[in-house]
Amino acid sequence: MDYLRIIRDIEMGKVAPIYLLHGEEPYFIDLITDKIEESVLDEASRAFGQTIVYGRDVTLDQVLSQARSFPMMGDKQVVIVKEAQELKEFKRKKEEDEEDSKDEDKSAAKTTMNQLESYAANPLNTTVLVFALKNKKLDKRLKAVKAIEKNGVHFESEKVKDYKLSEWIKTYAQSKGFGMDQKVSDILAEYLGNDLSKVVNEISKLAIILPKGTKISSEHIEDNIGISKDYNVWELQRALGEKDVLKANRIIHYFENNPKNNPIQMVVPTLYGYFSKLAVFISLTDKSQAASVLGVNPYAINDYKAASTRYDARKVERIIGYLRQADRQSKGIEGRSLEAGDIYRELIYKTLH
């Protein structure tokens, strides 16, 4: 189920008796959990009717005992287990695989999971029980998970794919009342990565400063987030693709003087990803499928197409080798100690010549 649909249902009062929120992207899990925490009970009822615990502090048996109790006031209670991946019963993939566990421990854990299955098969309609697991997936084959899916809400939170991240950022900004062009969302995607909480936090900062309806520009993110519109890894990537020697050297000079904003440990892997995709593009017989094969937005294919006229397969293979060497040098494991600026200059020279 889509996270937006789950949130809309909660806002409309269509609240399920049990929720399992798990997966690799914490942002969506927090969004749903916060909506339940803020919306199901009114403020006066939360003091007695809402229980929030953390997985490391409780057992699954204690959680189920609370869920089976009736509300002290009103007609509904909310029980939220945050960081539920820390519940010892959820830590094991399968009880049978825990060879180093005592037999009685395995038996107790299995019994408790059976109790969860039993509860999920017939959850109390006076309780809203929420399990929020971050960076962890429960095995969907477990009977308890299947019971939750049948009688409640089972949401698996997946990371936004790298090639979809820029579009997600732009759409999110629009949902908050701001415009954003493709170049700006590309820069934010490159520098903030797919940590959505970080992305949302930076856009929230801009929302405090800028009036609604503003089109977020490169100047806005440079002034308020600290990402240069002209000197960033995305522009370096473009300069290398175009074999623009002057521009590439200007950018690495800026990187050398602003190492905190442009750590070489981030720049080199980004360039490695770019040239790896270029190698795949060059090898493709049917270029019409390039976007899906490379996992990039279709608009970016023109850049790869243009770069493929300037680099052949052998040169790209050598560049990938240079990038591996630069990565080792940046981590101090190449044998000789080099400053970031020296690594950049050697890398750019070998790439462009």
NUVEX-727455 format. One record per residue: residue in one letter; x, y, z of N, C-alpha, C in turn. Coordinates in steps of 0.05 Angstrom, whole numbers, plus 5000, padded with zeros to 4 digits. Example, Ala and Ser with C-alpha at 12.3 -4.5 7.8 and 13.67 -1.06 7.14 Angstrom:
% NUVEX-727455
A526448865156524649105156526449345156;S525749555142527349795143525850015157;
END
This chain:
% NUVEX-727455
M501749765000500050005000501850255000;D501050454985502550704983502350855009;Y504550985017504651125043502651355043;L502251485020500351715019497551615024;R496851385013494151275017493751205046;I495851095060495651035088495051285104;I496551495098496251755112493451875107;R492551855082489851965076487751805091;D488051545093486051385108486051465137;I488351515149488451595177487151865181;E487652045162486452315164483452305161;M482352105147479552065143478251905165;G479851815185478851655207478751365201;K479851275178479850985172482450865183;V482450815209484850715223484650415227;A486850285219486949995222487549915251;P486849675260487449595287490349525292;I491849465270494649385273496249465248;Y498649575253500349665231503149535234;L504249445212506949355211508349535191;L510149705200511649895183514549815184;H515649725162518449635163519749675136;G522449675136523849705110526249885113;E527349955090529950085089529850395090;E527450505085527250805085525750895110;P527251005130525951085155523951315152;Y524351485132522651725129519751665127;F519051475110516151415106515051285132;I516651125145515750995170515251205191;D517051405194516551625213514151785206;L513651825180511451985171508751855180;I508551605175506051455182505751445213;T507951375226507851355256507051625268;D508251835259507552105270504652175265;K503652095241500852155235498952005254;I499551755260497951595279498151725307;E500551795315501051905341499552165345;E499352325324498152595326495152595320;S494052395307491352415295489252235307;V490052005317488051805325486551895350;L488051995370486852085395487152395396;D485152515409485452805414487452855436;E488253095439490453165458489753085487;A487253115494486453055522486552755527;S486052595507485952305510488652165510;R490652305499493252185495494652115521;A494252275542495652235567494951955579;F492551865576491751605587491351395565;G490951475540490351275520492451215500;Q494851345502496951305483499451205497;T500450985488502950865500505050845478;I507350975483509550965464511950835478;V512950615467515150475478517250425456;Y519650345465521850285446522549985448;G523249875425523649585424525749485443;R527849645448530049555466529149535495;D526849665502526049685530523749495537;V522649355518520349185523520648915509;T518848735516518648485502516148485486;L516048315466513648285449511248205466;D511748035486509647935504508448175519;Q510048355528509048595543507448775525;V508348805500506848965481504048845475;L503948585471501448455465499548465489;S500748455513499048475537497748745539;Q499248955532498149225532496049255511;A496549135487494649155465492049015472;R492148805488489748655495488048795516;S489248985530487749125551485849325538;F483949415554481949605544482649895552;P481850085537482550365542481550445570;M483250615583482550715609480350935606;M480551085585478651295579478051295550;G475551365542474851365514474451085503;D474151065477473550815465475850695449;K478250815451480550715436483150785449;Q485050605447487750655457489750615434;V492050745435494150725415496650615429;V497850405417500350295427502350295405;I504450455408506450485387509150375397;V510250185381512950085388514850195367;K516450395376518450515359521050355361;E522650375340525150215339524549925345;A522349825333521449555339523349345329;Q525249415312527249225303528949125326;E528849275349530449195372528948995390;L526448935384525148715398526648455393;K527348305413529048075410527647865392;E524947865392523547665375523747745346;F524247995340524448085312527348075302;K529248045320532048055311532847805296;R531547585301532347335288530747305262;K532147215241530847175215528846945217;K529746725228528046495233529046365259;E527146305276527946185302529745935298;E529145785277530545535272533545585265;D534145825255536945885246538745975269;E537646025293539146125315540545895329;E542645795317543945555328545245615355;D546145865359547545925384545646005407;S543046005401541046055422540345805437;K539645845462538745615478536045515468;D535545265471533045145461530645285474;E530845335500528645465514528145745504;D530345895496530046165486528646155459;K529445965442528145935416525245865419;S524645695438521945605442520145835451;A521246005470519746225480519246435459;A521346485442520946685420518946585400;K519046325394517046215375514246235386;T514046175412511346195425510246475423;T512046675428511146955428510347045400;M511846955379511147015352508446885345;N507946645356505346525352503146685365;Q503746805388501846975401501247225384;L503347335372502947565354501147485330;E501647255319500047155297497147125306;S496747015330494046985341492647255345;Y494147445356492947705361492347845334;A494147825315493747955289491447835274;A490847575279488647445265485947555275;N485947665300483447765311484048005330;P485048225318485948455335483548595347;L484048715371481948865384481349115369;N478849175365478149425350478249665368;T478849625394479249855412482149935415;T483949785401486849845402487849895374;V489650095372491250135348494050065355;L495049845345497749745352499649785328;V501849915334503749995312506449885318;F507549735300510349645301511949795279;A513849965288515350125269518350035270;L519149895249521849795247523449965227;K525850045234527450205216529850045206;N530350065179532649925167532549635172;K530149525173529849235179527249145166;K527448905154525048785142524448525157;L521948495164521048235174520548045150;D520947795154520447595133517447595127;K516747665102513947675094512647395094;R514247185096513146915097512146835124;L512946995145512046925172508946945174;K507846755188504846755191503847005204;A505347105223504547355237504347585218;V506347605199506247825180503847795161;K503347545153501047495135498447565149;A498247515175495847575190495447885192;I497748025197497548315198496648435171;E497748325150497048415123494048375117;K492948155128490148095123488248265139;N489048325164487148465182488048745190;G490248835179491249105186492649225162;V494849365168496349505147499249405148;H500149295126502949205124504249385103;F506249555112507549745094510549685095;E511649625071514549585068515649845056;S517349985071518450245063521050205047;E520950265022523250225004524650484999;K527350464995528850694988528050794960;V528051064957527551174930529951114913;K529550994890531750924872533351184865;D535951144861537651374855536651534831;Y535751384810534951524786532151654788;K530751594810528251724815528351944836;L530751974849530952154872530552444864;S531752524842531552804833528652884829;E527152704816524252754811522752754837;W523452584856522052574882522452844896;I524952944896525553204909523853424897;K523753434871522253644857519253624864;T518253374864515353334871514753414900;Y516653344918516253414946516253714949;A518053854936518154144938515554264928;Q514454154906511954254895509654204915;S509753984929507653924948507654114972;K509854244976510154444997509754734987;G509054754961508455014950510755154936;F512855004929515155134916515755004889;G516655174871517555064845520454994847;M521354834828524154744827524754634799;D526854734787527554624760529354374763;Q529754244741531153984741533954004751;K535354224743538154254751538454274781;V536654424794536754454823536254194837;S534154044828533553794841535853594836;D537153604814539453434808541753494828;I542253744832544453824851543853724879;L541353764888540553674914540753374917;A539953234896540052934896542952844899;E544752974884547552894884548852944912;Y548153174924549553244948548253144974;L545653104973544253014997543852714997;G543952594974543552304972540652224978;N540251964981537451874985536651835014;D537952005031536952025059534752235058;L532252135056529952315052529552505075;S530152425100529852595123531652845120;K534052795109535953015105534953205083;V533853085062532753245040530453415050;V528653295064526253435075527153665094;N529153605110530153805129531154055115;E532754005093533854235079531654395064;I529654265053527554405040525854555060;S525554435084524054575106525454835114;K528154825114529655075120529055295100;L528955215074528355405053525455505056;A523655335064520855405067520455625089;I522255625108522055825129522856105118;I524856095100526056345090524456455066;L523556275048522456365023519356365024;P518056555011515156565010514056334992;K511756244999510456034983510156124954;G510555944936510356004908513056074895;T515156104912517856154901518855924886;K520255974864521655764849524455744861;I525055524874527655494887529755484865;S531755654868533855684848536555584858;S538455564840541155494848542255694868;E541555944865542456154883541356104911;H538856024913537655964939539155744954;I539755524939541055304953544055364959;E545255534942547955614948548155794973;D546255984975546256164997545356045024;N543555845022542255745047543055455054;I543955305035544755025040547754995037;G548955175021551855165019552854994996;I551054934976551854784953552154974929;S554554994919555055184897553655094871;K552455284857551055214832553055154810;D555455254812557355224790559655024797;Y560154994823562354824831561354594848;N560354394835559354154848559953904832;V559553674843560353434830558753384804;W556253484804554653454780555753614757;E556753854763557954024742560753904734;L562153794753564653664746564253424727;Q562153274734561453044717560853134689;R559253354687558553464660561053564646;A562853694660565353804648567053574637;L567253354652568753124642567452994618;G564752974619563352864596563753024571;E564053294574564353474552567353514545;K569153394561572053444559572753734560;D571453874578571954154583574254184604;V576754204594579054194612579054434631;L578454674621578554914637576454894660;K574054824653571854804673572454594694;A573354364685573954144704576154234724;N578154374714580354454732579454674751;R577654854742576555054760574954924783;I573454724776571754584796573554444817;I575554294808577254154827578854344844;H579454574833580854784849578954874872;Y576454914865574454994885574154774906;F574054524897573754294915576154294935;E578554344924580954334941580754544963;N579654774957579454994976576954974994;N575154794987572654765003572154465008;P574054335022573854045025571453945041;K570454105060568254025076565653995059;N565354185040562954175023563153975001;N565653894995566053714972568153494979;P567553324999569553125007570152934984;I572752884980573552724958572452434960;Q571952354985570752084989567952064978;M566652294973563952294961564152344931;V566052514923566252594894567152354877;V569252214886570351994870568251774865;P566751674885564751474880562551574860;T561851824862559851934843560851924814;L563452004810564651984784564851694775;Y565451524793565751234787563051134776;G560851214790558151134780557551234753;Y558351484747557851604721559351454699;F561951414703563551284682562750984679;S561950864701560950584699558450574681;K556650764685554250774668555050834639;L556951014635557851074608558950834594;A560450664609561450414598559250234589;V557150214605554850054598553450164573;F553150434573551750564550553250504524;I555950534525557450484501557150194491;S556850004510556649724502553949644492;L551849814496549149744488548849754457;T547649544447547049534418544549694413;D542549654431539949794428539950024448;K540550264439540750494456537950594465;S535850504452533150594460532350494487;Q533750284497533150184524535050284545;A536750474538538850564555537950664582;A535850824583534850944608534150734629;S532750524620531950314639534350134646;V536150094628538449924634540350064653;L540750324648542550484666541250564692;G538650564692537150664716537350954720;V537151104697537251404699534751514685;N534251774691532051904678532551924648;P530551894631530951904602532352164593;Y531852384607532952644598536052634600;A537152464617540052454621541452294599;I539952144583541251974562542752144542;N541752384536543152554516546052614526;D546452644552549052704563550852454558;Y549852224563551451974559552051934529;K550051994513550451974484552652154474;A552652404484554652604476557452514486;A557552414511560052334523561252094508;S559451924497560451684483561751744457;T561351994447562752074422565552174428;R566152224454568752334462570452124476;Y569251914486570651704499569951434486;D571951274481571351004472571450804495;A570750554490570550364512573150324527;R575350314512577950264525578750494543;K578250744535578850974551577150974576;V574650914574572850904597573750694617;E574650464607575650254624578150344640;R579850494626582250604640581450814661;I579450974654578551184673577451054698;I575950844695574850694718577150594736;G579250514723581650434738582950664753;Y583050904740584151144753582451214777;L579751184774577951254796578351054820;R578750804814579250614836581850684851;Q583850764835586350844847585951094865;A584451294854583951544869582451484895;D580551294893579051214917580951104939;R582750934930584650814950586451034961;Q587351214944589051424953587651604973;S585151664968583551834986583151715013;K583351445014583051305040585751235052;G587951325039590551285051591550995049;I590650845029591450565027592850505001;E593850714988595150674962598150654965;G599150704988602050684991603350954996;R602951144979604051414983601851604992;S602551785009600551975020600352215002;L597852274994597352494976595052674988;E595252934983593053114990590853084969;A588453164977586153134959586553284933;G587753524935588253684911590053534891;D592153404902593953254884592553014871;I590852884887589352654876587452754853;Y586052974859584253084838585753154813;R588053294815589453384791590453154774;E591552944788592452714773590152574760;L587952544774585552404763584452554739;I584152814741582952974720584752974695;Y587452994700589252994677589152724662;K589252504677589152244664586452204650;T584352304661581652274649581452424623;L582452664622581952834599584152814577;H586352674583588452654564589052364556;
END
